[in-house]
Amino acid sequence: MIPAPPPILYAARAEWADIVPVEQYEKANPLAPILYSAEYKDATDYLRAVVKAGEQSARVLQLTEHVIRLNPAHYSAWQYRYETIVALQSPLDVELALMDELADKYLKTYQVWHHRRLLLTLQPTPAAAAAELVFVAKILREDEKNYHTWAHRQWVLAFFNDDALWAGELDFVDAMMNRDVRNNSVWHHRFFVVFHSGVREGEEDRERVVRRELIYVKQNLSLAPNNASAWNYLRGVLEHSRLPFATVAAFVTAYTVPHLADAADLVDVENPPPGPGAELPCAAAVEFLADVYEEAGGESTDKAVQLWKSLADEHDTIRKKYWEYRIREAMSK
């Protein structure tokens, strides 16, 4: 395979002859000098020069793109690129097309997503927002747990705050949940949509919404009991709604004991039992029930202590020191 020819440095390009590069300042004898490649050092030297001169032109856009491709986390290159786009009134569709490529390639780089946000603020239309949600959904299919992508989706929803955008978001959550019910990012996003984004039309009855969410998380736990994300969601719904943990005690208790051989087949929407293949007792359920007893206080604290002991000695021995700490704290009150 023939190797690629070395890049032509800006110092050797006739169209950049009018620019005097500005080298990065370093002490005379840096303790730990960074060994930049010749290409990167050359490009950033010229970037500093155009920033110093205040130049905003088409060639500056080419230069900043070059620097960004060499180092996608170069904040100054991103910022000056945005300022140049605004000054030149560059076509946003062209820039977004480039960002589609870079976001896909560098999807774990914060600066890529921040730049997309800035571009969207320049064209705050429902059509642009809808297109952005489609793009985000595509990226999430490649990396379903990428924090930056989920945060960007939430920003789009909140910034545009269009009812048509919100209308299909729970359906999107359900689709993602079907792909991976243990995806903590999906559970977090559902909580954001239901409880942290305002009250949408048709969801004014918050008691009904809370009941719906409790049924939803219980049904998912019945399918995958040892799912920490779902147990955290259950806690979150109760705490947000200021409901005592005892509200779901009947549901939780069934997950703290082994399978009963003579258990009847019940269809209980409010308290669905664990499926036949569930690994029981479920440590998360035992912990939850202990919290129910601790919250009740009084004589119930002894029941909590017994459950913590079972976690320390049998169900969750890897966190033995933590459960012993919980016991000491409870006994000292």
C-alpha positions in Angstrom: 0.0 0.0 0.0 1.4 3.4 -1.1 1.7 5.7 2.0 -0.2 9.0 1.8 2.0 12.0 0.9 2.9 14.3 3.8 0.5 17.2 4.3 1.4 20.6 2.8 2.1 22.9 5.7 0.6 26.4 5.7 4.1 27.8 5.9 4.6 26.4 2.4 1.3 27.6 0.9 1.4 30.7 -1.3 -2.1 31.7 -0.3 -1.0 32.0 3.3 2.2 33.9 2.7 0.7 37.1 4.0 0.2 35.6 7.5 3.0 35.5 10.1 2.4 32.4 12.3 2.3 32.9 16.0 4.0 30.1 17.9 2.6 28.8 21.2 4.2 30.4 24.2 6.2 28.1 26.3 8.8 28.7 29.1 12.4 28.4 28.1 12.7 25.0 29.6 9.2 23.4 29.9 9.1 20.6 32.4 7.0 18.4 30.3 6.9 19.7 26.7 4.1 18.4 24.5 5.4 16.7 21.3 3.0 18.2 18.8 3.2 16.8 15.2 4.6 19.2 12.6 1.2 19.4 11.0 -0.6 20.3 14.2 2.0 22.8 15.3 1.9 24.5 11.9 -1.9 24.7 11.8 -2.3 26.0 15.3 0.4 28.6 14.7 -1.6 30.0 11.8 -4.8 29.8 13.8 -3.3 32.0 16.6 -2.2 34.4 13.9 -5.6 34.8 12.3 -7.3 35.2 15.7 -4.8 37.8 16.6 -5.5 39.7 13.3 -9.2 39.3 13.7 -9.5 37.7 10.3 -12.9 36.1 9.5 -12.9 34.6 6.0 -13.5 31.4 4.0 -9.9 30.3 4.5 -10.3 30.7 8.2 -13.2 28.2 8.1 -10.9 25.8 6.2 -8.2 26.4 8.8 -10.5 25.8 11.8 -11.9 22.7 10.2 -8.3 21.4 9.7 -7.4 22.1 13.4 -10.7 20.5 14.6 -10.0 17.3 12.6 -6.6 17.1 14.2 -7.9 17.9 17.6 -11.8 17.8 17.9 -11.6 19.1 21.5 -9.8 22.3 20.6 -12.3 24.7 22.2 -10.7 27.9 20.7 -10.9 26.6 17.2 -14.6 25.8 17.6 -15.4 29.2 19.2 -13.6 31.1 16.5 -15.2 29.0 13.8 -18.6 29.9 15.2 -17.8 33.6 15.3 -16.6 33.4 11.7 -19.7 31.7 10.6 -21.9 34.4 12.2 -19.7 37.2 10.7 -19.8 35.7 7.2 -23.5 34.6 7.4 -22.4 31.2 6.1 -25.1 28.7 5.0 -26.1 26.8 8.1 -27.2 23.7 6.2 -23.7 23.3 4.9 -22.2 23.7 8.4 -24.8 21.2 9.9 -23.9 18.7 7.2 -20.3 18.9 8.2 -21.3 18.6 11.9 -23.3 15.5 11.1 -20.1 13.9 9.9 -18.0 15.2 12.8 -20.6 14.3 15.5 -20.8 10.8 14.1 -17.0 10.5 14.2 -16.3 12.3 17.5 -19.6 11.7 19.3 -17.9 11.6 22.7 -16.4 15.1 22.3 -18.4 17.8 24.1 -17.3 20.6 21.8 -19.0 19.0 18.8 -22.4 19.0 20.5 -21.9 22.5 21.9 -21.2 23.8 18.4 -24.4 22.1 17.1 -26.4 23.9 19.9 -25.0 27.2 18.8 -25.9 26.6 15.2 -29.5 25.6 16.2 -29.9 28.9 18.1 -29.3 30.7 14.8 -32.2 28.9 13.1 -34.8 28.3 15.9 -37.5 26.7 13.8 -39.7 23.6 14.5 -38.4 22.0 11.3 -34.8 22.4 12.4 -35.6 20.9 15.8 -37.5 17.9 14.4 -34.6 17.2 12.0 -32.2 17.4 15.0 -34.2 14.8 17.0 -34.0 12.5 13.9 -30.3 12.9 13.8 -29.9 12.3 17.5 -31.9 9.1 17.3 -29.6 7.9 14.5 -26.5 8.6 16.7 -28.1 6.8 19.7 -28.5 3.7 17.6 -24.7 3.6 17.3 -24.1 4.4 21.0 -27.2 4.1 23.2 -25.5 5.3 26.4 -23.5 8.3 25.2 -24.1 11.1 27.8 -23.4 14.0 25.4 -26.0 12.7 22.9 -28.7 12.3 25.5 -27.9 15.7 27.0 -28.1 17.3 23.6 -31.5 15.7 22.9 -32.8 17.1 26.2 -31.5 20.5 25.3 -33.2 20.4 21.9 -36.6 19.5 23.6 -36.2 22.1 26.3 -34.9 24.9 24.0 -37.5 24.7 21.3 -40.2 23.5 23.8 -42.6 22.6 21.0 -45.6 20.5 21.8 -45.2 18.5 18.6 -41.7 17.5 19.6 -42.7 16.4 23.1 -45.7 14.5 21.8 -43.7 11.5 20.5 -41.0 11.5 23.1 -42.4 8.8 25.3 -42.8 6.6 22.3 -39.2 7.1 21.5 -38.3 6.2 25.1 -40.3 3.0 24.8 -38.5 2.1 21.6 -35.1 2.6 23.3 -36.3 0.7 26.3 -37.2 -2.3 24.2 -33.7 -2.3 22.8 -32.2 -2.4 26.3 -34.3 -2.2 29.4 -31.2 -1.8 31.6 -30.0 1.3 29.8 -29.8 3.9 32.7 -29.7 6.7 30.2 -33.1 5.8 28.9 -34.6 5.6 32.4 -33.1 9.0 33.2 -34.5 10.5 30.0 -38.0 9.2 30.8 -37.8 10.8 34.2 -36.8 14.1 32.5 -39.7 13.9 30.0 -42.3 13.0 32.6 -41.3 15.0 35.6 -38.7 17.7 34.7 -40.1 19.2 31.5 -43.3 20.9 32.6 -46.8 19.6 32.4 -48.0 18.7 28.8 -51.5 18.7 27.5 -53.3 15.6 28.6 -51.0 15.1 31.6 -52.5 17.7 33.9 -53.8 15.0 36.3 -50.5 14.3 38.0 -51.9 11.6 40.2 -52.8 9.6 37.1 -49.4 10.2 35.7 -47.7 9.0 38.8 -49.8 5.9 38.9 -49.0 5.2 35.2 -45.3 5.5 35.9 -45.5 3.2 38.9 -47.3 0.6 36.8 -44.7 1.1 34.0 -41.7 0.6 36.2 -43.2 -2.4 38.1 -44.0 -4.1 34.8 -40.5 -3.7 33.7 -39.1 -4.9 37.0 -41.3 -8.0 36.7 -39.5 -8.8 33.4 -36.0 -8.0 34.7 -36.0 -7.8 38.5 -32.2 -7.3 38.9 -32.3 -4.0 37.0 -30.7 -1.3 39.2 -31.9 1.4 36.8 -35.5 0.5 37.2 -35.3 0.3 41.0 -33.7 3.8 41.0 -36.6 5.0 38.8 -39.1 3.6 41.2 -37.4 5.5 44.1 -37.3 8.6 42.0 -41.0 8.6 41.2 -41.9 8.1 44.9 -39.5 10.7 46.1 -40.5 13.3 43.5 -44.2 12.7 44.3 -43.4 12.7 48.1 -45.0 9.3 48.5 -43.7 7.0 51.2 -41.7 3.9 50.1 -44.4 1.9 51.9 -46.7 2.7 49.0 -45.1 -0.1 47.0 -44.3 -2.5 49.9 -46.7 -5.1 48.7 -45.0 -5.2 45.2 -41.5 -5.2 46.6 -42.0 -7.9 49.1 -42.7 -10.6 46.4 -39.1 -9.9 45.1 -37.4 -10.5 48.4 -38.2 -14.2 48.8 -37.4 -17.3 46.7 -39.9 -18.5 44.1 -42.9 -20.2 45.7 -43.5 -23.5 44.0 -47.3 -23.4 44.7 -47.7 -19.7 43.7 -50.8 -19.1 41.7 -50.6 -17.5 38.3 -51.9 -14.0 39.0 -52.5 -11.1 36.7 -52.0 -8.0 38.9 -51.3 -4.8 37.0 -50.7 -2.9 40.2 -48.3 -5.5 41.6 -47.0 -7.8 38.9 -45.1 -10.7 40.3 -41.6 -11.7 39.1 -41.4 -13.9 36.1 -40.5 -17.6 36.4 -36.9 -17.1 35.3 -36.2 -14.3 37.8 -33.2 -14.7 40.1 -34.7 -14.3 43.6 -34.3 -13.0 46.2 -33.5 -9.8 44.4 -30.8 -7.8 46.4 -32.2 -4.5 45.2 -35.7 -5.4 46.4 -34.3 -6.5 49.8 -32.5 -3.1 50.0 -35.7 -1.3 49.1 -37.8 -3.2 51.7 -35.2 -2.4 54.3 -35.6 1.3 53.4 -39.4 0.9 53.8 -38.8 -0.3 57.4 -36.2 2.3 58.1 -38.6 5.0 56.9 -41.3 3.7 59.2 -38.9 3.8 62.2 -39.7 2.6 65.6 -39.9 -1.2 66.0 -39.6 -1.5 62.2 -36.0 -0.6 62.4 -35.2 -4.0 63.7 -36.7 -5.5 60.5 -34.5 -3.2 58.5 -31.4 -4.4 60.4 -32.2 -8.0 59.7 -32.6 -7.3 56.0 -29.2 -5.4 55.9 -27.6 -8.4 57.7 -29.0 -10.7 55.0 -27.5 -8.4 52.3 -24.1 -8.3 54.1 -23.9 -12.0 54.7 -25.7 -13.5 51.7 -27.3 -11.4 49.0 -24.8 -8.6 48.4 -21.6 -9.6 50.2 -19.4 -7.4 47.9 -20.9 -4.4 49.7 -20.7 -6.0 53.2 -18.9 -3.0 54.7 -21.6 -0.7 53.5 -24.4 -2.7 55.0 -22.6 -3.0 58.3 -22.3 0.8 58.2 -26.1 1.1 57.6 -26.7 -1.2 60.6 -24.4 0.9 62.8 -26.1 4.1 61.7 -29.6 2.8 62.4 -28.7 1.3 65.8 -27.1 4.6 66.9 -30.3 6.6 66.4 
